[in-house]
Amino acid sequence: MSKFLSLFPMPDAIQNESGVASLNTRLNWGEPALTIIDVRDREAFNKGHIMGAIAMPIHELVGRAQASLELSRDIYVYGDNAKETADAAKQLRQAGYQYIAELVGGLSAWRAARYPVEGI
């Protein structure tokens, strides 16, 4: 079994802060047990967002998360800027979510790395 694991290394576990390359690696691994949350307003989300991200504007974040996500879910969150991202992560942690990563650089870093985006 360990020989199998060495051939197919697992992506790194979720950290409090994560770079876009780390998230992309997990997505490419095909790991279904994570959620990407975009906390920007709906207009910004519709113009462009990380492929597979869900919209949960920051003023609705905790209520919507509690209605649809388990507390043990791996969650990557990003906003318009580092402060908004950190505020969103803090709200989720205070609500009891255990595995929250602030996506460093957010959508701008994701686009700069030429990873897939969706939007109008």
N, C-alpha and C positions, 0 to 999 in steps of 0.2 A: 504494500500500500504506500509506503513512504517513497518508493521509487516512482510511483505514479504522480505523487504530489510534487516531486522535484521537477518532473517534466512539464507540469502545468501549475506554475506558482499562482497562489491566490493574490488578489490585489490587497494593498494595505488596508487596514481597518480604518474606519472613519476617525478623523481628528477634529478638534475644535475649530481649526481653520484648515481649509483645503484649497489647493491650487486647481486650476481647471484641468491640468494634465492628469491629476489623480482621479478626478471625477470621470473624465473621459475613459481612463483605463477601466474603471469599474463598469461603466456602461458597455464598453467593448467586450468585457468579460461576460456580459449577458446576465448580470446580477439583477434579479427582479426586486430584491428586497430593499429598494431605496426610492426616495421621492425627492424631486427637485421642486422647490417652491420659489416662485417669483413674487415678491411682495410689492412690486411697483404698481401704479394704478393701471386700470384695465386698458386705457388708451395706449400706454407705453408697451404693455404686454402684447396687445394686438399688432403693434408695429413690428415687433420682433422679440423673440425669447429663445432660450435654450431649448432645443428639440426635446420634447417630452416633459418640459416643465409645466406645472399647473399654476394658475393664477390664484393667489390669495392675498389681495391687497392688505397692507399692514394693519389698517383699521378693522379688518375682519379676520385677521390671521388666527388668533387663538380659538375663537368660536368655530371657524371652519375646520381647523385642524382637529379639534376635539371631536367634531362630528364625523370625521372620515379617516383619521390616522391613528394607529396604535401608538402608545407611548414608547414602545421599544423599536419603532421604525427608524432606520437611518434616513436622516433628512438633510439635504443640502439646500441652503437658503441664500438668496441674493436679492439686493435692492438696487436703487439708483446710485448709491455710494456706500462707502465702508461704514459710515455711521448708521444708515438705515439698515444695512445688513446686520450689523452688531445688535441694533435694537430689536430686530425681528428674532434673532437667535436667542437673545436674553428673554424675550416674551415666551418663546417656546420652552426654554429651559425652566422658567418659573412655573409654567403650566404642567411640568412633569415629564416633558420629553427628554429622553436620556441620551440620544445620539444625534447631535446637531452639529453640522459643519457650516461655517461661514465661508462662502465661496469667494476667495480672494480675487478681486478685480471684476467680479460679476460678469455681466454680459459683454462688456468691453474686452475683457481678457479672453473670454470664450471666442469671440469673433476674431480677435487678433491671432489666436491659435488656429483659426480656420476650421473650427468644429461646427457641426450642423446647427442651424437656427431655423425657426419657423416664424411666420408672420406675414403681414401684408406687404 
